[in-house]
Amino acid sequence: MPCNEVGVMPKDASWPSLRTAGFDGFLVSFARSLSEPANRAALAFRAAVEQAGWAGVHETSTSLVSTYLRFDPLWETHDEMRARLAKLIDTRDWFDAPLPEGRRLWRIPTVYGTDLAPQLGEAAKMAGLSEAAAIASLSETRVRVQTIGFAPGQPYLGELPADWDIPRQSELTARVPVGALTVAIRQIVLFSVTAPTGWRHVGQTAIRLFQPEAEHPFVLRPGDEVIFPATTPEALSNMRDAGPMGGAEAEALK
């Protein structure tokens, strides 16, 4: 299912909300919890701020449902920046805004199960699926990079079908490797570092998402979409030996 067909538009008239974030920042939030329209709104609003090119704005970023802006208060006062943001908020329905230009569709080959991803069976059972059905679901669903966080270049992606609304583990897995594909709460986290996690390790990729030596160190960007087609351990090993992209390929989204 395409990403823009998932989720329910928030109905609460209190959104969007505009709040001060420290002495030099503002946070524009579009919901209290994740939905497709709220994530779309955050991505679109950040793109609009970037396109506006306001002098004195040093940084913008997005979380799952919010846009953050950091500015120079010696260039423009808090009241002036708040007024700019409030005026931009009022220009359109951000929950129905088109996604930003420049997004890409990635295909990242993935081994599901085996000793490379040992929790596939457990996660499939929790989702009420056979392992074969679980692999089909995970490998065929097109998901959006909703935000980058926790570690350099590490994406949160979603949403998966409702079957995958499974909880995190009650205890941490001590370590998953770089490139681990993990699931919980209808989302995927694709690990850019070796780390402990409470998400179940169901797939393994060969991509290195954080490449500090590259011109653009973070491979994926918020708004990109990803498919994780199934591959074999032997093919994955060859992809890993071929370089940091691990067999991943991208094309422009129109």
PATORMI-269354 format. One line per field, with one value per residue (C-alpha): residue in one letter; chain; z, x, y. Coordinates in pm, 1 decimal. Each point is the difference from the previous one (the first is absolute). Layout:
N
type: a|...
mol: A|...
zz: Z|...
xx: X|...
yy: Y|...
//
This chain:
254
type: m|p|c|n|e|v|g|v|m|p|k|d|a|s|w|p|s|l|r|t|a|g|f|d|g|f|l|v|s|f|a|r|s|l|s|e|p|a|n|r|a|a|l|a|f|r|a|a|v|e|q|a|g|w|a|g|v|h|e|t|s|t|s|l|v|s|t|y|l|r|f|d|p|l|w|e|t|h|d|e|m|r|a|r|l|a|k|l|i|d|t|r|d|w|f|d|a|p|l|p|e|g|r|r|l|w|r|i|p|t|v|y|g|t|d|l|a|p|q|l|g|e|a|a|k|m|a|g|l|s|e|a|a|a|i|a|s|l|s|e|t|r|v|r|v|q|t|i|g|f|a|p|g|q|p|y|l|g|e|l|p|a|d|w|d|i|p|r|q|s|e|l|t|a|r|v|p|v|g|a|l|t|v|a|i|r|q|i|v|l|f|s|v|t|a|p|t|g|w|r|h|v|g|q|t|a|i|r|l|f|q|p|e|a|e|h|p|f|v|l|r|p|g|d|e|v|i|f|p|a|t|t|p|e|a|l|s|n|m|r|d|a|g|p|m|g|g|a|e|a|e|a|l|k
mol: A|A|A|A|A|A|A|A|A|A|A|A|A|A|A|A|A|A|A|A|A|A|A|A|A|A|A|A|A|A|A|A|A|A|A|A|A|A|A|A|A|A|A|A|A|A|A|A|A|A|A|A|A|A|A|A|A|A|A|A|A|A|A|A|A|A|A|A|A|A|A|A|A|A|A|A|A|A|A|A|A|A|A|A|A|A|A|A|A|A|A|A|A|A|A|A|A|A|A|A|A|A|A|A|A|A|A|A|A|A|A|A|A|A|A|A|A|A|A|A|A|A|A|A|A|A|A|A|A|A|A|A|A|A|A|A|A|A|A|A|A|A|A|A|A|A|A|A|A|A|A|A|A|A|A|A|A|A|A|A|A|A|A|A|A|A|A|A|A|A|A|A|A|A|A|A|A|A|A|A|A|A|A|A|A|A|A|A|A|A|A|A|A|A|A|A|A|A|A|A|A|A|A|A|A|A|A|A|A|A|A|A|A|A|A|A|A|A|A|A|A|A|A|A|A|A|A|A|A|A|A|A|A|A|A|A|A|A|A|A|A|A|A|A|A|A|A|A|A|A|A|A|A|A
zz: 0.0|-84.2|306.5|-62.8|35.9|361.3|307.2|114.8|-14.6|347.7|91.0|304.1|-81.3|234.6|-267.8|-129.4|317.3|8.7|303.8|106.8|19.7|203.2|-53.1|-374.6|-126.2|-83.2|-32.2|-228.9|86.1|-198.0|240.3|336.5|-150.8|-337.0|-297.6|-370.8|-45.8|297.8|-130.4|-348.0|151.2|189.1|-313.5|-218.3|252.1|35.5|-379.2|-10.2|262.4|-194.6|-322.3|165.8|67.2|302.1|107.8|346.7|-12.3|81.8|4.0|-63.2|67.9|44.4|252.5|-55.1|23.4|51.5|-176.4|195.3|-94.9|157.6|-69.3|101.4|255.1|-60.1|-362.1|66.2|328.9|135.8|-67.6|-360.6|-67.3|168.3|-221.5|-312.2|98.6|94.6|-336.3|-184.5|202.7|-110.9|-372.0|-55.4|141.5|74.8|67.7|-367.5|-132.9|-275.4|116.2|-72.5|-333.2|-31.3|174.4|-110.8|-9.0|137.2|-40.0|274.6|-27.3|326.2|143.3|214.8|280.4|6.9|259.8|-144.0|127.7|269.1|122.2|-318.3|126.3|333.0|-165.6|-262.8|270.9|186.7|-324.6|-56.8|-319.4|-127.4|-64.7|-374.2|30.4|226.7|-254.3|-277.5|202.0|103.1|-340.0|-202.7|214.9|-110.3|303.8|49.7|189.6|267.0|183.4|67.7|362.9|289.9|-191.4|-300.7|-316.5|167.4|-145.8|150.7|-279.9|-29.0|21.3|-38.2|-32.3|318.3|61.4|103.7|290.3|236.6|319.1|65.7|206.8|377.9|10.4|-229.2|-255.1|100.2|-352.6|-360.3|-281.2|-247.0|-265.1|229.7|-95.5|310.7|53.4|260.4|18.6|-380.3|-58.2|-120.1|140.0|-224.6|212.0|-104.9|295.6|216.2|303.5|253.3|-84.4|116.1|-360.0|-150.1|-250.7|-302.8|-294.6|-85.8|-269.0|-117.9|-34.6|207.3|68.3|161.3|-229.1|161.1|-284.1|-261.4|-119.5|144.9|309.2|58.8|-283.3|64.7|44.8|161.5|-267.2|-195.6|-54.6|32.9|-105.5|160.9|-258.7|124.1|-92.8|106.2|253.4|-279.0|-213.8|302.9|74.1|-354.5|26.7|325.2|-164.3|-293.0|206.1|260.1|-193.3|47.3|-326.5|71.3|-300.2|-24.1|-254.9|5.8|113.2|-205.5
xx: 0.0|147.3|100.1|-243.3|-297.8|75.2|-119.0|-286.8|-3.4|7.2|-330.3|112.4|-17.7|294.2|239.3|232.2|156.5|282.6|229.5|328.6|289.7|278.3|128.7|61.9|-255.5|-362.5|-185.9|-301.6|-187.2|-282.4|-121.1|71.7|65.5|104.4|-235.9|72.3|-155.1|191.6|330.0|-82.8|-78.4|329.4|199.2|-191.8|24.0|376.5|34.0|-203.9|222.6|309.0|-149.1|-86.5|371.4|-52.0|311.9|118.7|-127.1|292.5|-157.7|-319.3|-84.6|-300.1|-104.8|-290.6|-265.8|183.7|223.2|279.9|155.2|309.1|63.3|222.4|-193.2|245.5|-114.8|-371.7|-190.1|-207.5|-318.6|101.0|92.8|-316.4|-204.5|178.5|-71.6|-362.1|-57.3|150.8|-211.5|-314.0|81.1|-136.9|-125.9|337.0|-159.6|-91.0|320.6|200.0|316.7|327.4|175.7|329.7|-115.4|129.7|-129.2|256.4|16.5|214.3|55.7|-74.3|46.0|-300.0|46.7|289.7|270.5|52.3|-340.5|-103.8|-325.8|-205.4|-196.4|-80.1|-110.8|-207.0|-182.5|-80.4|-133.2|-216.4|185.0|192.7|368.7|-65.0|-285.9|211.0|282.6|-245.8|-149.9|332.7|160.7|-291.2|-114.5|127.5|83.5|104.1|301.5|-197.1|298.8|371.1|95.9|160.3|327.7|164.4|-198.3|-236.7|-353.8|-338.7|-226.3|-367.6|-272.7|-20.9|-337.2|-206.2|117.5|334.4|-138.7|205.0|162.6|367.1|172.9|-14.0|377.4|271.2|185.7|359.8|119.9|-118.0|246.2|22.5|-267.8|-240.5|-366.7|-217.9|-375.7|-252.3|-312.9|-52.6|343.8|340.6|330.4|298.3|313.3|288.7|215.2|48.2|-222.5|-235.5|-370.5|-346.7|-116.9|-7.9|273.1|-180.7|223.1|360.2|131.3|352.6|-46.9|213.4|-237.5|257.3|294.4|203.8|251.4|-266.0|-119.2|-342.8|68.8|-365.7|-116.7|-375.5|-194.1|-339.6|-267.0|188.8|-190.4|145.4|-79.0|192.1|-2.9|103.6|339.3|221.4|284.8|245.7|-113.4|9.5|358.5|99.1|-178.6|180.2|334.9|-89.1|-13.0|-188.2|-327.3|-54.5|-187.6|-243.2|-128.8|-197.6|-213.1|-157.4|-361.3|-222.3
yy: 0.0|343.8|198.7|283.0|-232.9|-90.6|187.8|213.0|377.3|155.6|168.8|200.9|371.9|68.1|-124.2|128.0|138.2|255.1|-5.7|155.7|-247.0|157.7|351.9|-43.2|-250.1|-75.1|-328.6|-33.6|-321.9|-156.5|-271.2|-157.5|-343.9|-137.4|-7.0|14.6|345.9|143.3|-135.7|132.6|341.0|17.9|-88.2|245.0|283.8|-39.7|7.2|321.5|162.8|-103.1|133.5|331.8|56.6|223.1|186.9|-95.2|-359.8|-228.0|-346.0|-193.6|-363.1|-228.1|-261.4|-239.5|272.9|330.6|251.1|167.1|333.2|158.3|368.5|290.8|211.7|285.8|6.6|-31.5|11.6|-286.8|193.8|68.4|-363.3|-124.7|232.1|-132.9|-358.5|70.0|168.6|-298.1|-244.9|184.5|-20.2|-351.3|-328.6|-163.1|-338.8|-17.3|157.5|-170.1|-168.5|185.4|-28.4|-185.3|-316.6|-339.7|-357.1|-246.5|-376.0|-149.6|-378.6|-179.8|-348.4|-93.1|-249.0|-250.4|51.5|350.8|119.3|-246.0|157.2|-27.0|-299.9|165.1|325.5|-184.8|-194.2|322.7|146.8|-308.3|-93.4|-296.4|68.4|-11.3|250.4|220.6|8.4|81.2|283.3|153.3|-36.8|138.6|293.4|339.8|210.1|362.5|129.6|185.3|143.9|-51.0|-47.7|-187.6|-51.0|170.7|-64.2|-247.2|-0.2|-72.2|-125.8|-71.6|-69.6|-375.3|-178.9|-26.4|-359.3|149.6|202.0|-215.3|129.9|47.3|-266.5|23.5|-59.2|127.2|-206.4|65.1|71.2|16.8|69.4|285.1|-53.0|-186.3|39.7|3.0|34.8|117.5|220.4|-6.5|149.6|-111.7|118.9|-70.6|13.9|222.7|-110.6|-307.2|51.5|-157.1|16.8|-91.4|-47.2|-350.3|-81.4|-148.1|89.6|76.9|234.9|81.6|376.3|238.5|288.2|229.7|72.7|281.9|-9.5|83.8|340.7|-83.2|-216.7|-95.3|-229.0|26.9|323.0|67.7|-41.4|-266.4|-324.6|-348.3|-355.7|-287.4|-285.5|-343.4|-141.6|-292.1|-2.2|-82.6|293.9|230.0|-100.8|89.1|336.1|77.2|-72.0|227.8|319.4|205.5|22.5|-374.1|-45.6|284.8|192.9|323.5|180.1|343.9|26.2|227.5
//
